[in-house]
Amino acid sequence: MDLLREQVKMLAGEVALCTSSLKRLSEQAASNPEDSQLQEQKKKLKDEIKEKKLQIRVLEQRMVVSVEMTRRTSNSIEMSQVRVHSRI
């Protein structure tokens, strides 16, 4: 769980960095709209941001599943202990 949380933090930091770069590129592209290289860099950054946000969502879903499985396992163990104690 901690590993998933750290991965989300790292990706969030990368998204913030890419977003900052995209803002800078957008400002440059606004003053030079004919520069196809800038436009391509913007597209790549947007795609990278999109991919990283998707990865974050997948990791967050894994965390939810992990918490749910832990809760179920814990409940199952508790129920087993209750059955054992009630038989004694």
Order of alpha helices (4+ residues) and beta strands (2+ residues): alpha-alpha
